Amino acid sequence: MKPTNLVTEVKQQLERLFDELLIHDGYGDLRLEIRILKRGQKEIILHCGKQHRYVVDFQSIVNKLPKNEVNNQ
């Protein structure tokens, strides 16, 4: 899977979890954890009752961003 497709999948999962919590009739907790790995990768963990884990190549994504977006981070 291409790194940009995986990032899109992570974003969609985050949005789905947010929507689930928003319509849930009670308390909810959503946490995002990002760890730096070797070889230009990051592990992304979404905590929401259970963990959703992803490993993405972030260097290829950063290289595709316009220069002004990279400098503003």
ZIMOGI-V867429 format. One record per run of one state. SS is the DSSP state (H for helix, E for strand, L for the rest). FROM is the first residue (numbers start at 1). TO is the last residue. If there is no record, write none. Layout:
BEGIN
[[SS FROM TO] [SS FROM TO]]
END
This chain:
BEGIN
[[L 1 2] [H 3 23] [L 24 30] [E 31 36] [L 37 40] [E 41 47] [L 48 50] [E 51 57] [H 58 64] [L 65 66] [H 67 71] [L 72 73]]
END
